[in-house]
Amino acid sequence: MKVELIINGKKCIFDLEPNILLLNLLRDKMDLTGSKYGCGIGECGACTVLLDGEAVLACMILAVDVDGHNVDTIEGLAEGDKLHPIQEAYLEEDAIQCGFCTPGFIMSTTALLKENKDPSEAEIRNYLQGNICRCTGYVNIIKAVQNAAKRMNKK
């Protein structure tokens, strides 16, 4: 099936089998490996990308179902060598341990801060509940989201 997407601002056309997951398209056909295959059943959030600006789990979506849509991955956040303020905040707050879950958390944070420019700690925890980290204990992730909100509100 012919599928046309805008991935990280670039128009892409694919000829795909109807059972290809969006995650596999991104990783295998586009070499965008930031989105991780974690659980494969939509429970961990490691594969989170933005679909038309909303956080979605790429392991749960068929690529053919997003024909004509915009997909943004972790690779599309930075502008050249300049990290996005959310990426900077995660580094600054030491919210990264092994890094496996980090792209999913950052993409979820991106969606959250588009919806709510100044979320409370409870709102952050609620929004990120679909993302699992086995290393950090979440304290620094919450701090990173708060830091990112401050950075982005200064603009």
C-alpha angles and dihedrals in degrees: 000000000000112000125184120195138164105230116188089340095310123113110235130184122198138181102217143175108246094244098059113122120226088240092056092047091053096044102036104031101030099031089229096145099166091095105075133215101231116152102348091218103079097259106110108043095222091126096051116146132162117258109193087338098310124110111248136167108250092200090065100049129079112228091228089059092063096052109146095017136114119251122189122191133186088266090064098055101077120072104226107300093345113097121224113256089250091055090048091051093051090052094044093051094045089240091151126082115153090355098222095117096033099092090052092048092047093050091048089048089051091055092044094052091049089056098037119022094192110028122181120237090258091052091049092050091047094049094047096045091107092060118082126202121185096188116041106048089228097260094106092041090058089048090050092053091049090048091049091050090054092047093049094045090057091065 
